[in-house]
């Protein structure tokens, strides 16, 4: 197996991980400590998404391919906001959902912006 083929497999797994981490973050979003809501998943989302981009950086230097794990996370977010049969939704319109969106999107977007400024990234 060549390095290029292995890189494609690793990138595909990172894209799947981007969606899978969103699913796990949604499950842990309504976490309570005592009687107070504490959305720990919103705090962890940014760290995980940054790590996925840094891992993707090991196999590719193309900005479009680097952003695919984050795109998979965003697709999961949109699916979580949309209603299913019976008008069921995974994400409610509240402050924890906004915090999950900001925490999961802003740090990796800042990293992608910084990487776009680097001359080795195409």
The first five atom37 places (N, CA, C, CB, O) and aatype in JSON, in Angstrom:
{
  "aatype": [20, 20, 20, 20, 20, 20, 20, 20, 20, 20, 20, 20, 20, 20, 20, 20, 20, 20, 20, 20, 20, 20, 20, 20, 20, 20, 20, 20, 20, 20, 20, 20, 20, 20, 20, 20, 20, 20, 20, 20, 20, 20, 20, 20, 20, 20, 20, 20, 20, 20, 20, 20, 20, 20, 20, 20, 20, 20, 20, 20, 20, 20, 20, 20, 20, 20, 20, 20, 20, 20, 20, 20, 20, 20, 20, 20, 20, 20, 20, 20, 20, 20, 20, 20, 20, 20, 20, 20, 20, 20, 20, 20, 20, 20, 20, 20, 20, 20, 20, 20, 20, 20, 20, 20, 20, 20, 20, 20, 20, 20, 20, 20, 20, 20, 20, 20, 20, 20, 20, 20, 20, 20],
  "atom_mask": [
    [1, 1, 1, 1, 1],
    [1, 1, 1, 1, 1],
    [1, 1, 1, 1, 1],
    [1, 1, 1, 1, 1],
    [1, 1, 1, 1, 1],
    [1, 1, 1, 1, 1],
    [1, 1, 1, 1, 1],
    [1, 1, 1, 1, 1],
    [1, 1, 1, 1, 1],
    [1, 1, 1, 1, 1],
    [1, 1, 1, 1, 1],
    [1, 1, 1, 1, 1],
    [1, 1, 1, 1, 1],
    [1, 1, 1, 1, 1],
    [1, 1, 1, 1, 1],
    [1, 1, 1, 1, 1],
    [1, 1, 1, 1, 1],
    [1, 1, 1, 1, 1],
    [1, 1, 1, 1, 1],
    [1, 1, 1, 1, 1],
    [1, 1, 1, 1, 1],
    [1, 1, 1, 1, 1],
    [1, 1, 1, 1, 1],
    [1, 1, 1, 1, 1],
    [1, 1, 1, 1, 1],
    [1, 1, 1, 1, 1],
    [1, 1, 1, 1, 1],
    [1, 1, 1, 1, 1],
    [1, 1, 1, 1, 1],
    [1, 1, 1, 1, 1],
    [1, 1, 1, 1, 1],
    [1, 1, 1, 1, 1],
    [1, 1, 1, 1, 1],
    [1, 1, 1, 1, 1],
    [1, 1, 1, 1, 1],
    [1, 1, 1, 1, 1],
    [1, 1, 1, 1, 1],
    [1, 1, 1, 1, 1],
    [1, 1, 1, 1, 1],
    [1, 1, 1, 1, 1],
    [1, 1, 1, 1, 1],
    [1, 1, 1, 1, 1],
    [1, 1, 1, 1, 1],
    [1, 1, 1, 1, 1],
    [1, 1, 1, 1, 1],
    [1, 1, 1, 1, 1],
    [1, 1, 1, 1, 1],
    [1, 1, 1, 1, 1],
    [1, 1, 1, 1, 1],
    [1, 1, 1, 1, 1],
    [1, 1, 1, 1, 1],
    [1, 1, 1, 1, 1],
    [1, 1, 1, 1, 1],
    [1, 1, 1, 1, 1],
    [1, 1, 1, 1, 1],
    [1, 1, 1, 1, 1],
    [1, 1, 1, 1, 1],
    [1, 1, 1, 1, 1],
    [1, 1, 1, 1, 1],
    [1, 1, 1, 1, 1],
    [1, 1, 1, 1, 1],
    [1, 1, 1, 1, 1],
    [1, 1, 1, 1, 1],
    [1, 1, 1, 1, 1],
    [1, 1, 1, 1, 1],
    [1, 1, 1, 1, 1],
    [1, 1, 1, 1, 1],
    [1, 1, 1, 1, 1],
    [1, 1, 1, 1, 1],
    [1, 1, 1, 1, 1],
    [1, 1, 1, 1, 1],
    [1, 1, 1, 1, 1],
    [1, 1, 1, 1, 1],
    [1, 1, 1, 1, 1],
    [1, 1, 1, 1, 1],
    [1, 1, 1, 1, 1],
    [1, 1, 1, 1, 1],
    [1, 1, 1, 1, 1],
    [1, 1, 1, 1, 1],
    [1, 1, 1, 1, 1],
    [1, 1, 1, 1, 1],
    [1, 1, 1, 1, 1],
    [1, 1, 1, 1, 1],
    [1, 1, 1, 1, 1],
    [1, 1, 1, 1, 1],
    [1, 1, 1, 1, 1],
    [1, 1, 1, 1, 1],
    [1, 1, 1, 1, 1],
    [1, 1, 1, 1, 1],
    [1, 1, 1, 1, 1],
    [1, 1, 1, 1, 1],
    [1, 1, 1, 1, 1],
    [1, 1, 1, 1, 1],
    [1, 1, 1, 1, 1],
    [1, 1, 1, 1, 1],
    [1, 1, 1, 1, 1],
    [1, 1, 1, 1, 1],
    [1, 1, 1, 1, 1],
    [1, 1, 1, 1, 1],
    [1, 1, 1, 1, 1],
    [1, 1, 1, 1, 1],
    [1, 1, 1, 1, 1],
    [1, 1, 1, 1, 1],
    [1, 1, 1, 1, 1],
    [1, 1, 1, 1, 1],
    [1, 1, 1, 1, 1],
    [1, 1, 1, 1, 1],
    [1, 1, 1, 1, 1],
    [1, 1, 1, 1, 1],
    [1, 1, 1, 1, 1],
    [1, 1, 1, 1, 1],
    [1, 1, 1, 1, 1],
    [1, 1, 1, 1, 1],
    [1, 1, 1, 1, 1],
    [1, 1, 1, 1, 1],
    [1, 1, 1, 1, 1],
    [1, 1, 1, 1, 1],
    [1, 1, 1, 1, 1],
    [1, 1, 1, 1, 1],
    [1, 1, 1, 1, 1],
    [1, 1, 1, 1, 1],
    [1, 1, 1, 1, 1]
  ],
  "atom_positions": [
    [[0.85, -1.17, 0.0], [0.0, 0.0, 0.0], [0.9, 1.24, 0.0], [-0.97, 0.0, 1.23], [1.83, 1.34, 0.79]],
    [[0.61, 2.16, -0.88], [1.44, 3.36, -1.0], [1.08, 4.39, 0.06], [1.3, 3.97, -2.39], [0.02, 4.31, 0.7]],
    [[1.95, 5.35, 0.24], [1.73, 6.42, 1.2], [0.51, 7.25, 0.82], [2.97, 7.31, 1.31], [-0.25, 7.68, 1.69]],
    [[0.32, 7.49, -0.48], [-0.82, 8.3, -0.94], [-2.14, 7.6, -0.63], [-0.7, 8.59, -2.45], [-3.1, 8.23, -0.19]],
    [[-2.18, 6.28, -0.87], [-3.41, 5.54, -0.58], [-3.69, 5.51, 0.91], [-3.32, 4.11, -1.13], [-4.84, 5.63, 1.34]],
    [[-2.65, 5.34, 1.71], [-2.81, 5.34, 3.15], [-3.26, 6.72, 3.65], [-1.5, 4.93, 3.84], [-4.07, 6.81, 4.57]],
    [[-2.75, 7.77, 3.03], [-3.17, 9.12, 3.39], [-4.64, 9.36, 3.1], [-2.33, 10.14, 2.65], [-5.32, 10.04, 3.87]],
    [[-5.14, 8.81, 1.99], [-6.56, 8.96, 1.67], [-7.43, 8.22, 2.67], [-6.85, 8.44, 0.27], [-8.5, 8.71, 3.05]],
    [[-6.99, 7.05, 3.1], [-7.74, 6.28, 4.09], [-7.76, 7.01, 5.43], [-7.14, 4.87, 4.26], [-8.8, 7.09, 6.08]],
    [[-6.62, 7.55, 5.82], [-6.55, 8.3, 7.08], [-7.43, 9.54, 7.01], [-5.1, 8.69, 7.39], [-8.13, 9.85, 7.98]],
    [[-7.42, 10.24, 5.9], [-8.26, 11.43, 5.75], [-9.74, 11.06, 5.79], [-7.93, 12.15, 4.43], [-10.54, 11.79, 6.39]],
    [[-10.12, 9.95, 5.17], [-11.51, 9.5, 5.22], [-11.92, 9.17, 6.65], [-11.72, 8.26, 4.31], [-13.04, 9.48, 7.07]],
    [[-11.03, 8.56, 7.4], [-11.33, 8.26, 8.81], [-11.44, 9.53, 9.64], [-10.26, 7.35, 9.4], [-12.27, 9.6, 10.55]],
    [[-10.64, 10.54, 9.34], [-10.73, 11.81, 10.06], [-12.04, 12.53, 9.75], [-9.54, 12.7, 9.72], [-12.62, 13.17, 10.62]],
    [[-12.49, 12.43, 8.51], [-13.78, 13.03, 8.14], [-14.91, 12.33, 8.88], [-14.01, 12.94, 6.61], [-15.81, 12.98, 9.4]],
    [[-14.85, 11.0, 8.94], [-15.85, 10.25, 9.7], [-15.78, 10.62, 11.18], [-15.65, 8.73, 9.51], [-16.81, 10.75, 11.83]],
    [[-14.58, 10.79, 11.7], [-14.41, 11.19, 13.1], [-15.01, 12.56, 13.37], [-12.94, 11.19, 13.48], [-15.54, 12.81, 14.46]],
    [[-14.94, 13.46, 12.39], [-15.55, 14.78, 12.55], [-17.05, 14.67, 12.78], [-15.29, 15.63, 11.33], [-17.6, 15.37, 13.63]],
    [[-17.7, 13.79, 12.04], [-19.14, 13.58, 12.24], [-19.41, 12.83, 13.54], [-19.75, 12.81, 11.04], [-20.34, 13.16, 14.27]],
    [[-18.6, 11.82, 13.82], [-18.8, 11.0, 15.02], [-18.6, 11.82, 16.29], [-17.84, 9.81, 15.01], [-19.34, 11.64, 17.25]],
    [[-17.63, 12.69, 16.31], [-17.43, 13.52, 17.5], [-18.6, 14.46, 17.72], [-16.13, 14.31, 17.39], [-18.95, 14.76, 18.86]],
    [[-19.22, 14.93, 16.63], [-20.4, 15.76, 16.81], [-21.52, 14.97, 17.49], [-20.89, 16.32, 15.45], [-22.18, 15.47, 18.39]],
    [[-21.72, 13.72, 17.05], [-22.76, 12.89, 17.65], [-22.51, 12.72, 19.15], [-22.83, 11.5, 16.95], [-23.43, 12.83, 19.95]],
    [[-21.27, 12.45, 19.52], [-20.94, 12.3, 20.94], [-21.09, 13.62, 21.7], [-19.52, 11.77, 21.1], [-21.52, 13.62, 22.86]],
    [[-20.75, 14.73, 21.07], [-20.91, 16.03, 21.73], [-22.37, 16.35, 21.98], [-20.27, 17.13, 20.89], [-22.7, 16.93, 23.0]],
    [[-23.24, 15.97, 21.06], [-24.67, 16.21, 21.25], [-25.18, 15.38, 22.43], [-25.47, 15.87, 19.97], [-26.03, 15.84, 23.2]],
    [[-24.67, 14.16, 22.56], [-25.11, 13.32, 23.68], [-24.68, 13.89, 25.02], [-24.57, 11.91, 23.52], [-25.41, 13.76, 26.01]],
    [[-23.51, 14.51, 25.08], [-23.01, 15.04, 26.34], [-23.29, 16.52, 26.54], [-21.54, 14.8, 26.43], [-22.88, 17.09, 27.55]],
    [[-23.98, 17.16, 25.6], [-24.26, 18.59, 25.74], [-25.15, 18.91, 26.95], [-24.93, 19.11, 24.48], [-24.86, 19.88, 27.65]],
    [[-26.2, 18.14, 27.22], [-27.04, 18.49, 28.38], [-26.51, 17.92, 29.71], [-28.45, 18.0, 28.16], [-27.29, 17.39, 30.5]],
    [[-25.22, 18.03, 29.95], [-24.62, 17.54, 31.19], [-24.87, 18.54, 32.31], [-23.1, 17.28, 31.01], [-24.78, 19.76, 32.12]],
    [[-25.18, 18.01, 33.49], [-25.4, 18.86, 34.66], [-24.37, 18.53, 35.74], [-26.84, 18.67, 35.22], [-24.03, 17.37, 35.95]],
    [[-23.89, 19.56, 36.4], [-23.06, 19.4, 37.58], [-23.87, 19.99, 38.73], [-21.65, 20.1, 37.43], [-24.09, 21.19, 38.81]],
    [[-24.29, 19.12, 39.61], [-25.21, 19.55, 40.65], [-26.55, 19.89, 40.01], [-24.64, 20.78, 41.44], [-27.13, 19.06, 39.31]],
    [[-27.03, 21.07, 40.25], [-28.28, 21.5, 39.65], [-28.1, 22.48, 38.51], [-29.15, 22.1, 40.69], [-29.08, 23.05, 38.03]],
    [[-26.86, 22.68, 38.08], [-26.57, 23.67, 37.05], [-26.12, 23.01, 35.76], [-25.5, 24.64, 37.54], [-25.35, 22.04, 35.77]],
    [[-26.61, 23.53, 34.66], [-26.2, 23.02, 33.35], [-24.75, 23.39, 33.1], [-27.11, 23.59, 32.22], [-24.33, 24.53, 33.32]],
    [[-23.97, 22.41, 32.65], [-22.56, 22.64, 32.35], [-22.24, 21.92, 31.05], [-21.63, 22.14, 33.53], [-21.93, 20.73, 31.06]],
    [[-22.32, 22.62, 29.92], [-22.11, 21.97, 28.62], [-20.63, 21.69, 28.34], [-22.69, 22.83, 27.5], [-19.99, 22.41, 27.58]],
    [[-20.11, 20.65, 28.96], [-18.7, 20.31, 28.82], [-18.37, 19.96, 27.37], [-18.34, 19.14, 29.74], [-17.24, 20.17, 26.93]],
    [[-19.33, 19.45, 26.63], [-19.1, 19.08, 25.23], [-18.79, 20.32, 24.39], [-20.32, 18.35, 24.66], [-18.02, 20.23, 23.43]],
    [[-19.37, 21.45, 24.73], [-19.1, 22.67, 23.98], [-17.66, 23.12, 24.19], [-20.07, 23.78, 24.38], [-17.05, 23.71, 23.3]],
    [[-17.12, 22.86, 25.35], [-15.73, 23.24, 25.62], [-14.75, 22.3, 24.93], [-15.47, 23.25, 27.13], [-13.68, 22.71, 24.48]],
    [[-15.12, 21.04, 24.84], [-14.25, 20.03, 24.25], [-14.32, 20.04, 22.72], [-14.61, 18.65, 24.78], [-13.37, 19.61, 22.07]],
    [[-15.42, 20.53, 22.15], [-15.63, 20.49, 20.7], [-14.52, 21.2, 19.93], [-16.96, 21.1, 20.34], [-14.03, 20.68, 18.93]],
    [[-14.14, 22.36, 20.38], [-13.09, 23.11, 19.69], [-11.75, 22.4, 19.73], [-12.95, 24.48, 20.29], [-11.01, 22.39, 18.74]],
    [[-11.43, 21.82, 20.87], [-10.15, 21.11, 21.01], [-10.11, 19.9, 20.08], [-9.93, 20.67, 22.48], [-9.1, 19.66, 19.42]],
    [[-11.19, 19.16, 20.03], [-11.25, 17.97, 19.18], [-11.17, 18.35, 17.7], [-12.53, 17.16, 19.45], [-10.45, 17.72, 16.94]],
    [[-11.91, 19.39, 17.31], [-11.89, 19.79, 15.9], [-10.52, 20.34, 15.48], [-12.96, 20.85, 15.64], [-10.09, 20.1, 14.35]],
    [[-9.85, 21.05, 16.37], [-8.49, 21.51, 16.07], [-7.56, 20.31, 15.93], [-7.97, 22.46, 17.18], [-6.71, 20.28, 15.04]],
    [[-7.72, 19.33, 16.8], [-6.88, 18.13, 16.71], [-7.12, 17.37, 15.41], [-7.15, 17.2, 17.9], [-6.17, 16.86, 14.81]],
    [[-8.36, 17.31, 14.96], [-8.66, 16.63, 13.69], [-7.99, 17.34, 12.52], [-10.18, 16.55, 13.47], [-7.49, 16.69, 11.6]],
    [[-7.98, 18.67, 12.54], [-7.34, 19.42, 11.46], [-5.82, 19.23, 11.51], [-7.71, 20.91, 11.56], [-5.18, 19.09, 10.47]],
    [[-5.27, 19.24, 12.7], [-3.82, 19.03, 12.81], [-3.42, 17.62, 12.37], [-3.36, 19.27, 14.25], [-2.36, 17.43, 11.78]],
    [[-4.26, 16.64, 12.66], [-3.99, 15.28, 12.17], [-4.13, 15.21, 10.66], [-4.94, 14.28, 12.84], [-3.35, 14.51, 10.0]],
    [[-5.11, 15.92, 10.1], [-5.26, 15.94, 8.64], [-4.06, 16.63, 7.99], [-6.57, 16.65, 8.24], [-3.71, 16.33, 6.85]],
    [[-3.45, 17.55, 8.7], [-2.27, 18.27, 8.19], [-1.09, 17.31, 7.99], [-1.87, 19.41, 9.15], [-0.19, 17.59, 7.19]],
    [[-1.09, 16.19, 8.7], [-0.02, 15.21, 8.55], [-0.1, 14.45, 7.23], [-0.07, 14.22, 9.7], [0.91, 13.93, 6.76]],
    [[-1.3, 14.39, 6.62], [-1.43, 13.62, 5.38], [-1.67, 14.48, 4.14], [-2.56, 12.64, 5.52], [-1.54, 13.99, 3.02]],
    [[-2.02, 15.75, 4.33], [-2.25, 16.62, 3.17], [-1.87, 18.05, 3.5], [-3.73, 16.55, 2.71], [-1.84, 18.45, 4.67]],
    [[-1.58, 18.82, 2.46], [-1.3, 20.23, 2.66], [-2.3, 21.11, 1.89], [0.12, 20.55, 2.22], [-2.11, 22.32, 1.8]],
    [[-3.34, 20.5, 1.35], [-4.37, 21.27, 0.64], [-5.42, 21.76, 1.64], [-5.03, 20.4, -0.47], [-5.95, 20.98, 2.43]],
    [[-5.71, 23.04, 1.59], [-6.62, 23.67, 2.55], [-8.03, 23.07, 2.46], [-6.68, 25.18, 2.32], [-8.68, 22.88, 3.48]],
    [[-8.49, 22.77, 1.26], [-9.82, 22.19, 1.1], [-9.91, 20.84, 1.8], [-10.17, 22.04, -0.39], [-10.89, 20.56, 2.49]],
    [[-8.9, 20.02, 1.63], [-8.9, 18.71, 2.28], [-8.71, 18.83, 3.79], [-7.82, 17.83, 1.69], [-9.24, 18.02, 4.55]],
    [[-7.96, 19.83, 4.24], [-7.78, 20.05, 5.67], [-9.09, 20.42, 6.35], [-6.75, 21.15, 5.91], [-9.3, 20.08, 7.52]],
    [[-9.96, 21.1, 5.63], [-11.2, 21.56, 6.24], [-12.32, 20.51, 6.23], [-11.68, 22.78, 5.52], [-13.37, 20.74, 6.83]],
    [[-12.12, 19.37, 5.59], [-13.19, 18.38, 5.48], [-13.67, 17.8, 6.82], [-12.72, 17.26, 4.61], [-14.87, 17.59, 6.96]],
    [[-12.8, 17.54, 7.81], [-13.34, 17.1, 9.1], [-14.26, 18.14, 9.75], [-12.2, 16.76, 10.06], [-15.26, 17.79, 10.38]],
    [[-13.93, 19.41, 9.58], [-14.79, 20.46, 10.11], [-16.1, 20.55, 9.33], [-14.06, 21.82, 10.08], [-17.16, 20.81, 9.91]],
    [[-16.03, 20.34, 8.03], [-17.25, 20.34, 7.2], [-18.17, 19.19, 7.63], [-16.9, 20.2, 5.69], [-19.39, 19.37, 7.71]],
    [[-17.6, 18.03, 7.92], [-18.41, 16.9, 8.4], [-19.05, 17.23, 9.74], [-17.54, 15.62, 8.53], [-20.2, 16.87, 9.98]],
    [[-18.32, 17.93, 10.61], [-18.88, 18.35, 11.89], [-20.04, 19.33, 11.67], [-17.79, 19.01, 12.77], [-21.07, 19.24, 12.33]],
    [[-19.87, 20.26, 10.72], [-20.94, 21.24, 10.42], [-22.16, 20.56, 9.82], [-20.43, 22.32, 9.47], [-23.3, 20.94, 10.12]],
    [[-21.95, 19.55, 8.98], [-23.09, 18.81, 8.43], [-23.86, 18.13, 9.56], [-22.61, 17.75, 7.39], [-25.09, 18.15, 9.57]],
    [[-23.14, 17.55, 10.5], [-23.79, 16.96, 11.67], [-24.56, 18.0, 12.46], [-22.77, 16.29, 12.56], [-25.65, 17.71, 12.96]],
    [[-24.01, 19.2, 12.59], [-24.69, 20.26, 13.32], [-25.99, 20.65, 12.63], [-23.78, 21.48, 13.46], [-27.02, 20.82, 13.3]],
    [[-25.96, 20.78, 11.33], [-27.18, 21.14, 10.58], [-28.22, 20.02, 10.69], [-26.84, 21.4, 9.09], [-29.41, 20.29, 10.85]],
    [[-27.77, 18.77, 10.61], [-28.7, 17.65, 10.77], [-29.29, 17.65, 12.17], [-27.99, 16.3, 10.48], [-30.47, 17.37, 12.35]],
    [[-28.48, 17.98, 13.18], [-28.98, 18.04, 14.55], [-29.99, 19.14, 14.77], [-27.84, 18.21, 15.5], [-30.86, 19.02, 15.63]],
    [[-29.89, 20.23, 14.01], [-30.85, 21.33, 14.13], [-32.16, 21.06, 13.4], [-30.24, 22.6, 13.61], [-33.2, 21.6, 13.77]],
    [[-32.1, 20.23, 12.37], [-33.31, 19.98, 11.58], [-34.21, 19.0, 12.31], [-32.96, 19.44, 10.18], [-33.76, 18.17, 13.1]],
    [[-35.48, 19.1, 12.04], [-36.44, 18.23, 12.72], [-36.64, 16.94, 11.93], [-37.79, 18.96, 12.91], [-36.61, 16.92, 10.7]],
    [[-36.84, 15.9, 12.68], [-37.08, 14.59, 12.08], [-38.57, 14.27, 12.08], [-36.3, 13.5, 12.84], [-39.4, 15.17, 12.21]],
    [[-38.9, 13.0, 11.93], [-40.31, 12.63, 11.97], [-40.9, 12.91, 13.36], [-40.5, 11.14, 11.59], [-40.28, 12.59, 14.37]],
    [[-42.04, 13.48, 13.38], [-42.65, 13.83, 14.66], [-42.12, 15.12, 15.23], [-42.46, 12.73, 15.64], [-42.35, 15.41, 16.41]],
    [[-41.4, 15.89, 14.44], [-40.83, 17.19, 14.84], [-39.83, 17.05, 15.98], [-41.93, 18.14, 15.24], [-39.7, 17.96, 16.8]],
    [[-39.11, 15.92, 16.04], [-38.07, 15.74, 17.03], [-36.78, 16.42, 16.56], [-37.82, 14.23, 17.31], [-36.42, 16.34, 15.39]],
    [[-36.09, 17.09, 17.48], [-34.82, 17.72, 17.17], [-33.79, 17.29, 18.22], [-34.95, 19.27, 17.13], [-34.13, 17.05, 19.37]],
    [[-32.53, 17.2, 17.79], [-31.46, 16.84, 18.72], [-30.93, 18.05, 19.47], [-30.33, 16.17, 17.98], [-30.57, 17.95, 20.64]],
    [[-30.9, 19.19, 18.79], [-30.37, 20.41, 19.38], [-31.49, 21.42, 19.56], [-29.24, 21.0, 18.52], [-32.19, 21.77, 18.6]],
    [[-31.65, 21.9, 20.77], [-32.65, 22.92, 21.04], [-32.03, 24.29, 20.79], [-33.18, 22.81, 22.48], [-30.81, 24.45, 20.83]],
    [[-32.87, 25.26, 20.54], [-32.38, 26.63, 20.34], [-32.18, 27.29, 21.71], [-33.37, 27.47, 19.46], [-33.06, 27.99, 22.21]],
    [[-31.01, 27.05, 22.31], [-30.7, 27.66, 23.59], [-29.23, 28.04, 23.64], [-31.06, 26.71, 24.75], [-28.52, 27.89, 22.64]],
    [[-28.77, 28.54, 24.77], [-27.42, 29.04, 24.89], [-26.38, 27.93, 24.77], [-27.25, 29.76, 26.21], [-25.27, 28.17, 24.31]],
    [[-26.72, 26.72, 25.18], [-25.76, 25.62, 25.1], [-25.49, 25.24, 23.64], [-26.28, 24.39, 25.88], [-24.36, 24.91, 23.29]],
    [[-26.52, 25.29, 22.81], [-26.33, 25.0, 21.39], [-25.47, 26.08, 20.73], [-27.69, 24.9, 20.68], [-24.6, 25.77, 19.91]],
    [[-25.71, 27.33, 21.08], [-24.89, 28.41, 20.55], [-23.43, 28.28, 21.02], [-25.46, 29.78, 20.98], [-22.5, 28.54, 20.26]],
    [[-23.26, 27.88, 22.26], [-21.92, 27.67, 22.78], [-21.23, 26.5, 22.08], [-21.96, 27.44, 24.29], [-20.03, 26.55, 21.81]],
    [[-21.98, 25.44, 21.79], [-21.43, 24.31, 21.04], [-21.02, 24.74, 19.64], [-22.45, 23.16, 20.97], [-19.95, 24.35, 19.16]],
    [[-21.84, 25.54, 18.99], [-21.53, 26.02, 17.64], [-20.27, 26.89, 17.65], [-22.71, 26.82, 17.06], [-19.37, 26.7, 16.84]],
    [[-20.23, 27.84, 18.58], [-19.07, 28.74, 18.65], [-17.81, 27.99, 19.08], [-19.34, 29.89, 19.61], [-16.73, 28.2, 18.52]],
    [[-17.94, 27.13, 20.07], [-16.78, 26.4, 20.56], [-16.26, 25.37, 19.56], [-17.11, 25.71, 21.84], [-15.06, 25.1, 19.51]],
    [[-17.15, 24.8, 18.78], [-16.75, 23.81, 17.8], [-16.29, 24.38, 16.48], [-17.86, 22.87, 17.56], [-15.61, 23.7, 15.72]],
    [[-16.65, 25.63, 16.19], [-16.34, 26.21, 14.89], [-15.23, 27.26, 14.93], [-17.58, 26.82, 14.33], [-14.37, 27.27, 14.05]],
    [[-15.23, 28.13, 15.91], [-14.29, 29.25, 15.9], [-12.82, 28.84, 16.06], [-14.64, 30.2, 17.0], [-11.99, 29.32, 15.29]],
    [[-12.45, 27.98, 17.02], [-11.02, 27.62, 17.11], [-10.48, 26.92, 15.86], [-10.81, 26.71, 18.31], [-9.4, 27.28, 15.39]],
    [[-11.19, 25.93, 15.28], [-10.64, 25.33, 14.06], [-10.68, 26.27, 12.87], [-11.4, 24.07, 13.72], [-9.83, 26.18, 11.99]],
    [[-11.65, 27.18, 12.82], [-11.68, 28.15, 11.73], [-10.49, 29.11, 11.84], [-13.01, 28.95, 11.75], [-9.91, 29.49, 10.83]],
    [[-10.14, 29.49, 13.07], [-8.95, 30.33, 13.25], [-7.69, 29.58, 12.85], [-8.85, 30.8, 14.72], [-6.78, 30.17, 12.26]],
    [[-7.62, 28.3, 13.16], [-6.47, 27.5, 12.75], [-6.39, 27.39, 11.23], [-6.53, 26.1, 13.38], [-5.31, 27.51, 10.65]],
    [[-7.53, 27.16, 10.58], [-7.53, 27.08, 9.11], [-7.12, 28.4, 8.5], [-8.92, 26.67, 8.6], [-6.42, 28.42, 7.49]],
    [[-7.54, 29.51, 9.09], [-7.13, 30.83, 8.6], [-5.63, 31.0, 8.74], [-7.87, 31.94, 9.35], [-4.97, 31.51, 7.82]],
    [[-5.08, 30.59, 9.88], [-3.64, 30.7, 10.1], [-2.88, 29.8, 9.13], [-3.29, 30.33, 11.54], [-1.85, 30.2, 8.59]],
    [[-3.39, 28.6, 8.89], [-2.74, 27.69, 7.94], [-2.82, 28.22, 6.51], [-3.38, 26.29, 8.02], [-1.92, 27.99, 5.71]],
    [[-3.9, 28.93, 6.2], [-4.05, 29.49, 4.84], [-3.0, 30.57, 4.58], [-5.46, 30.07, 4.65], [-2.65, 30.81, 3.43]],
    [[-2.51, 31.21, 5.63], [-1.5, 32.25, 5.48], [-0.1, 31.64, 5.27], [-1.5, 33.16, 6.7], [0.82, 32.32, 4.82]],
    [[0.04, 30.37, 5.61], [1.33, 29.7, 5.53], [1.62, 29.36, 4.07], [1.35, 28.43, 6.41], [0.73, 28.88, 3.37]],
    [[2.84, 29.59, 3.59], [3.12, 29.36, 2.15], [3.12, 27.89, 1.74], [4.46, 29.96, 1.8], [3.0, 27.6, 0.55]],
    [[3.26, 26.96, 2.68], [3.3, 25.56, 2.29], [1.92, 24.97, 2.07], [4.02, 24.76, 3.34], [1.8, 23.86, 1.53]],
    [[0.86, 25.67, 2.46], [-0.51, 25.18, 2.3], [-1.06, 25.74, 0.99], [-1.42, 25.6, 3.51], [-1.01, 26.95, 0.74]],
    [[-1.59, 24.85, 0.16], [-2.13, 25.27, -1.14], [-3.62, 25.51, -1.07], [-1.84, 24.25, -2.2], [-4.23, 25.88, -2.07]]
  ]
}
